[in-house]
Amino acid sequence: MGKILLEVNNLKLYFKTKKGPVQAVDNVSFTLEEGKTLAIVGESGCGKTSLTKAILRLLPRNIMEYSGEILFEGVDLMKYSDEQFRKEIRWKKIAMVPQAAMNSLNPVMRIEDQITEPLFIHNRDMTKEEAVKRACEVFQIVGLPLDFMRRYPFELSGGMRQRATIAMALVTNPKLVLLDEPSSALDLLTQANLMNVLKKIKKEFGTTFIMITHDIGTASELADEVAVMYAGEMVEKCHAEYFYTDARHPYSRKLMSSVPTLREDKELVFIPGQPPSLINPPSGCRFADRCDQRFAKCSQPPEAVELEHGQQVKCWLYTEGSEVKKHA
């Protein structure tokens, strides 16, 4: 095992609403090694984006509960004040590539000014020339012509804007980059080019990534590990190789069955029903109502267990040995 860069323990993020508390992230725990990529997959509304915002502390005002541990390089970031976190962590050591690049870029600022802004915030003594030089370096890393730096966001294509947001995240040389749906709304060729850029960055600079995505196929291009979220919980986490060949949680298996493949002719399977409300989730297994392997024990909340190859699964099928043989 390599050096642990990020360790999250029992992280909770609840939002206060008129209808009740939304349990967006509920008791999530995981570790991430330096230089590795963790892909977090799951349906819309399962808490993936909320998890990354909790790590980077990009929180709305209606927070009801924000608790747990976020250990970055062995230091608990939850103990940082908001001002300390802004100065020492956000966009300096941990950066984010947000979803929808066009909405993330300021339409009335040139790309150059937006990329150099984090440098001036975290390096008060940096000159304009030094900042532009560093911006040129990251522009070359993501494969964009240098003259595009003087353009406005609307003058770039969707793929170019996405690369510009990646350049903005890399400009301060952070150790961890959070990618929120980096390839969404892009055509297949642009997606492939973008994945090549991210793989290059990972290989040459040893950058650690957390990638949020709906696209399980795209995740396989970059991920070393895959985590599956469902209804605010992390129900499975394992090495990417075993996720794609031997996913254990019933929900993970359903996700894999819904992905088309060129290697075999198979009937795609859809997952019946809808995820439960995060305002009033089931008291037992949250996937039970949609699971064709449920049994009586599923009325109680399952504990996470570790299986062979380090696979971590939150499912009663694997905590009751006799039931595994009967239901698996």
C-alpha positions as a printed NumPy array, in Angstrom:
array([[  0.   ,   0.   ,   0.   ],
       [  1.256,   3.48 ,  -0.878],
       [  1.114,   6.665,   1.149],
       [ -2.407,   7.64 ,   2.204],
       [ -3.168,  11.17 ,   1.027],
       [ -6.844,  11.374,   2.044],
       [ -8.764,   9.532,   4.741],
       [-12.453,  10.229,   5.28 ],
       [-14.115,   8.824,   8.404],
       [-17.849,   8.846,   9.187],
       [-18.497,  11.958,   7.106],
       [-22.012,  13.376,   7.337],
       [-23.516,  16.261,   5.397],
       [-27.185,  17.032,   6.056],
       [-29.102,  19.945,   4.54 ],
       [-31.992,  21.673,   6.271],
       [-35.144,  22.015,   4.137],
       [-38.798,  22.818,   4.773],
       [-39.684,  19.155,   4.341],
       [-36.987,  17.937,   6.698],
       [-33.244,  17.19 ,   6.768],
       [-31.737,  15.872,   3.518],
       [-29.141,  13.21 ,   4.341],
       [-26.955,  13.942,   1.296],
       [-23.847,  12.211,   2.689],
       [-24.461,   9.749,   5.491],
       [-21.604,   8.19 ,   7.432],
       [-19.203,   7.789,   4.484],
       [-15.67 ,   6.464,   5.07 ],
       [-12.834,   5.722,   2.63 ],
       [ -9.1  ,   6.178,   2.036],
       [ -7.217,   7.285,  -1.063],
       [ -3.545,   6.685,  -1.813],
       [ -1.316,   9.399,  -3.227],
       [ -1.117,   9.313,  -7.031],
       [ -4.232,   7.145,  -7.399],
       [ -7.655,   7.866,  -8.882],
       [-10.916,   7.024,  -7.139],
       [-14.017,   7.016,  -9.363],
       [-17.3  ,   7.506,  -7.508],
       [-20.308,   6.241,  -9.46 ],
       [-24.05 ,   6.053,  -8.894],
       [-27.378,   7.449, -10.019],
       [-28.25 ,  11.147,  -9.935],
       [-29.05 ,  12.386,  -6.45 ],
       [-27.078,   9.708,  -4.612],
       [-24.705,  12.201,  -2.958],
       [-21.632,  12.073,  -5.221],
       [-21.297,  15.81 ,  -5.803],
       [-22.259,  16.586,  -2.195],
       [-19.373,  14.384,  -1.081],
       [-16.812,  16.354,  -3.109],
       [-18.237,  19.665,  -1.923],
       [-17.997,  18.422,   1.656],
       [-14.297,  17.623,   1.117],
       [-13.602,  21.044,  -0.412],
       [-15.994,  22.734,   2.037],
       [-18.091,  24.373,  -0.673],
       [-21.219,  24.351,   1.448],
       [-24.559,  26.176,   1.119],
       [-26.059,  28.124,   3.997],
       [-28.719,  25.547,   4.872],
       [-26.3  ,  23.105,   6.519],
       [-27.895,  21.149,   9.361],
       [-25.009,  18.778,  10.127],
       [-21.438,  18.65 ,   8.857],
       [-19.366,  16.199,  10.89 ],
       [-16.783,  13.419,  10.774],
       [-13.091,  13.435,   9.891],
       [-11.354,  14.526,   6.689],
       [ -7.67 ,  13.715,   7.139],
       [ -5.504,  15.223,   4.415],
       [ -1.815,  14.357,   4.727],
       [ -2.637,  13.226,   8.253],
       [ -4.221,  16.536,   9.324],
       [ -7.944,  16.776,  10.14 ],
       [ -9.326,  19.511,   7.888],
       [-12.558,  19.605,   9.898],
       [-10.626,  21.436,  12.625],
       [ -9.629,  24.243,  10.255],
       [-11.507,  27.526,  10.456],
       [-13.181,  28.667,   7.239],
       [-10.529,  31.349,   6.745],
       [ -7.676,  28.925,   7.417],
       [ -9.198,  26.403,   5.014],
       [ -9.534,  29.046,   2.283],
       [ -5.94 ,  30.23 ,   2.661],
       [ -4.152,  26.909,   3.117],
       [ -6.263,  24.221,   1.414],
       [ -8.893,  25.253,  -1.137],
       [ -7.365,  25.654,  -4.606],
       [ -3.866,  25.442,  -3.115],
       [ -3.69 ,  21.784,  -2.07 ],
       [ -7.146,  20.589,  -3.133],
       [ -8.754,  21.905,  -6.324],
       [-11.917,  21.08 ,  -8.234],
       [-13.032,  20.845, -11.839],
       [-16.76 ,  21.603, -11.542],
       [-19.566,  20.294, -13.676],
       [-20.7  ,  22.334, -16.71 ],
       [-17.568,  24.248, -17.709],
       [-19.465,  27.095, -19.399],
       [-21.349,  27.849, -16.182],
       [-18.138,  27.658, -14.13 ],
       [-16.226,  30.258, -16.132],
       [-16.921,  33.967, -15.835],
       [-18.267,  35.018, -19.272],
       [-16.907,  38.59 , -19.003],
       [-13.342,  37.662, -17.988],
       [-10.633,  36.428, -20.321],
       [ -9.426,  32.88 , -19.718],
       [ -5.972,  34.15 , -18.758],
       [ -7.353,  36.31 , -15.942],
       [ -9.423,  33.44 , -14.558],
       [ -6.505,  30.988, -14.558],
       [ -4.077,  33.411, -12.89 ],
       [ -6.552,  34.529, -10.204],
       [ -5.851,  31.536,  -7.843],
       [ -2.121,  32.258,  -8.149],
       [ -2.509,  35.823,  -6.909],
       [ -4.781,  34.691,  -4.058],
       [ -2.294,  32.13 ,  -2.748],
       [  0.946,  33.888,  -3.767],
       [  0.715,  37.558,  -2.816],
       [  4.248,  38.295,  -3.994],
       [  3.846,  36.746,  -7.448],
       [  4.277,  39.147, -10.356],
       [  1.974,  39.337, -13.368],
       [  4.739,  37.924, -15.586],
       [  5.297,  34.935, -13.277],
       [  1.586,  34.199, -13.12 ],
       [  1.164,  34.345, -16.903],
       [  4.198,  32.075, -17.343],
       [  2.654,  29.488, -15.016],
       [ -0.704,  29.815, -16.802],
       [  1.057,  29.146, -20.118],
       [  2.625,  26.016, -18.642],
       [ -0.71 ,  24.494, -17.602],
       [ -2.292,  25.541, -20.901],
       [  0.362,  23.497, -22.675],
       [ -0.211,  20.583, -20.289],
       [ -3.912,  20.394, -21.2  ],
       [ -3.161,  20.843, -24.903],
       [ -4.62 ,  24.271, -25.638],
       [ -3.002,  26.889, -27.92 ],
       [ -1.487,  29.733, -25.918],
       [ -3.308,  32.413, -27.908],
       [ -6.608,  31.029, -26.541],
       [ -5.699,  32.462, -23.152],
       [ -6.745,  35.919, -24.361],
       [-10.162,  34.672, -25.416],
       [-13.452,  34.714, -23.554],
       [-15.214,  31.455, -22.577],
       [-17.902,  31.8  , -25.257],
       [-15.162,  31.789, -27.918],
       [-14.117,  28.246, -26.971],
       [-15.829,  24.95 , -27.723],
       [-17.203,  22.76 , -24.93 ],
       [-14.131,  20.533, -24.888],
       [-11.795,  23.532, -24.844],
       [-13.702,  25.122, -21.96 ],
       [-13.432,  21.876, -20.031],
       [ -9.679,  21.817, -20.605],
       [ -9.506,  25.437, -19.459],
       [-11.211,  24.536, -16.155],
       [ -8.71 ,  21.682, -15.715],
       [ -5.871,  24.156, -16.335],
       [ -7.392,  26.441, -13.708],
       [ -7.457,  23.565, -11.201],
       [ -3.829,  22.63 , -11.931],
       [ -2.308,  26.103, -11.885],
       [ -1.441,  26.025,  -8.151],
       [ -0.057,  22.47 ,  -8.458],
       [ -2.503,  20.864,  -5.967],
       [ -2.004,  17.347,  -4.662],
       [ -5.68 ,  16.388,  -5.026],
       [ -8.054,  17.344,  -7.832],
       [-11.799,  16.655,  -7.634],
       [-13.389,  16.026, -11.04 ],
       [-17.164,  16.456, -11.107],
       [-18.541,  14.857, -14.278],
       [-15.531,  16.03 , -16.354],
       [-16.762,  14.446, -19.589],
       [-20.48 ,  15.217, -19.37 ],
       [-22.098,  16.915, -22.402],
       [-19.037,  16.175, -24.559],
       [-19.037,  14.085, -27.722],
       [-17.219,  10.735, -27.682],
       [-14.089,  11.968, -29.468],
       [-13.746,  14.947, -27.134],
       [-14.297,  12.651, -24.144],
       [-11.506,  10.366, -25.332],
       [ -9.131,  13.315, -25.817],
       [ -9.995,  14.639, -22.365],
       [ -9.309,  11.266, -20.742],
       [ -5.924,  11.179, -22.497],
       [ -5.109,  14.595, -21.016],
       [ -6.043,  13.434, -17.505],
       [ -4.007,  10.238, -17.863],
       [ -1.019,  12.316, -18.989],
       [ -1.353,  14.603, -15.972],
       [ -1.629,  11.639, -13.624],
       [  1.422,   9.911, -15.108],
       [  3.722,  12.921, -15.409],
       [  2.826,  14.806, -12.23 ],
       [  1.516,  12.08 ,  -9.913],
       [ -1.718,  14.007,  -9.334],
       [ -4.35 ,  12.296,  -7.188],
       [ -7.913,  12.426,  -8.532],
       [-11.416,  11.819,  -7.26 ],
       [-13.69 ,  11.538, -10.295],
       [-17.473,  11.813, -10.009],
       [-19.24 ,  10.272, -12.981],
       [-22.368,   8.549, -14.279],
       [-20.334,   6.978, -17.053],
       [-18.914,   3.704, -15.734],
       [-17.162,   3.066, -19.039],
       [-15.332,   6.393, -18.916],
       [-14.357,   5.759, -15.29 ],
       [-12.484,   2.622, -16.342],
       [-10.067,   4.773, -18.367],
       [ -8.649,   6.544, -15.336],
       [ -9.739,   4.82 , -12.131],
       [ -7.534,   2.714,  -9.872],
       [-10.431,   2.211,  -7.452],
       [-14.189,   2.513,  -7.789],
       [-16.662,   3.483,  -5.085],
       [-20.428,   3.107,  -5.489],
       [-22.793,   5.515,  -3.759],
       [-26.478,   4.922,  -3.224],
       [-28.893,   7.164,  -1.317],
       [-26.13 ,   9.039,   0.491],
       [-24.154,   5.947,   1.483],
       [-21.028,   4.331,   0.046],
       [-22.186,   0.739,  -0.522],
       [-19.073,  -0.672,  -2.212],
       [-15.427,   0.254,  -2.735],
       [-12.811,  -1.886,  -4.419],
       [ -9.955,  -1.975,  -6.913],
       [-11.215,  -1.095, -10.392],
       [-10.198,  -4.488, -11.769],
       [-12.469,  -6.34 ,  -9.35 ],
       [-15.328,  -3.876,  -9.726],
       [-15.506,  -4.469, -13.469],
       [-15.087,  -8.245, -13.226],
       [-16.582,  -9.147,  -9.848],
       [-18.763,  -6.398,  -8.342],
       [-20.372,  -7.686,  -5.145],
       [-23.15 ,  -5.373,  -4.011],
       [-26.466,  -6.088,  -5.785],
       [-26.699,  -2.418,  -6.78 ],
       [-23.18 ,  -2.484,  -8.245],
       [-24.07 ,  -5.563, -10.269],
       [-27.194,  -3.859, -11.585],
       [-25.138,  -0.84 , -12.627],
       [-22.696,  -3.063, -14.49 ],
       [-25.553,  -4.926, -16.203],
       [-26.914,  -1.625, -17.527],
       [-23.664,  -0.777, -19.37 ],
       [-23.419,  -1.815, -23.05 ],
       [-20.268,  -3.567, -24.249],
       [-18.693,  -4.184, -27.646],
       [-17.199,  -7.495, -26.565],
       [-20.427,  -9.427, -26.128],
       [-24.036,  -9.355, -27.211],
       [-26.003,  -8.978, -24.014],
       [-29.4  ,  -7.694, -23.032],
       [-29.177,  -4.472, -21.047],
       [-30.828,  -4.562, -17.64 ],
       [-32.501,  -1.547, -16.064],
       [-32.917,  -1.067, -12.329],
       [-36.626,  -0.963, -11.447],
       [-38.039,   1.711,  -9.164],
       [-36.46 ,   4.911,  -7.899],
       [-33.868,   5.691,  -5.22 ],
       [-35.458,   6.519,  -1.848],
       [-35.926,  10.065,  -0.643],
       [-32.918,  11.378,   1.248],
       [-35.332,  13.264,   3.514],
       [-36.795,  10.065,   4.912],
       [-34.628,   7.119,   3.809],
       [-35.449,   3.534,   4.869],
       [-34.244,   2.516,   8.311],
       [-32.739,  -0.706,   6.933],
       [-30.844,  -1.336,   3.695],
       [-31.633,   1.599,   1.422],
       [-31.504,  -0.523,  -1.712],
       [-33.787,  -3.282,  -0.369],
       [-36.972,  -2.132,  -2.14 ],
       [-35.237,  -2.427,  -5.537],
       [-33.162,  -5.523,  -4.773],
       [-34.142,  -8.984,  -6.057],
       [-31.945, -10.616,  -3.388],
       [-33.494,  -9.005,  -0.312],
       [-34.449, -11.079,   2.694],
       [-35.646, -10.49 ,   6.242],
       [-32.336,  -9.191,   7.583],
       [-32.443,  -6.311,   5.079],
       [-34.947,  -4.494,   7.306],
       [-31.921,  -3.588,   9.459],
       [-29.047,  -1.282,   8.39 ],
       [-26.109,  -3.409,   7.149],
       [-22.545,  -3.001,   8.358],
       [-19.646,  -2.575,   5.93 ],
       [-17.473,  -5.691,   5.674],
       [-14.175,  -6.34 ,   3.903],
       [-13.964,  -9.284,   1.521],
       [-11.088, -10.788,  -0.41 ],
       [ -8.939,  -8.42 ,  -2.519],
       [ -9.841,  -5.609,  -0.117],
       [-13.381,  -5.2  ,  -1.462],
       [-15.549,  -3.3  ,   1.027],
       [-19.27 ,  -3.98 ,   0.77 ],
       [-22.234,  -2.803,   2.833],
       [-24.69 ,  -5.666,   2.355],
       [-26.219,  -8.367,   4.584],
       [-25.45 , -11.01 ,   1.952],
       [-21.824, -10.878,   3.02 ],
       [-22.258, -10.488,   6.772],
       [-24.414, -13.603,   7.079],
       [-22.399, -16.497,   5.628],
       [-25.318, -18.875,   5.336],
       [-27.362, -16.254,   3.505],
       [-24.622, -15.666,   0.915],
       [-24.9  , -19.261,  -0.268],
       [-28.661, -19.08 ,  -0.273],
       [-29.173, -15.749,  -2.016],
       [-26.004, -14.942,  -4.016]])
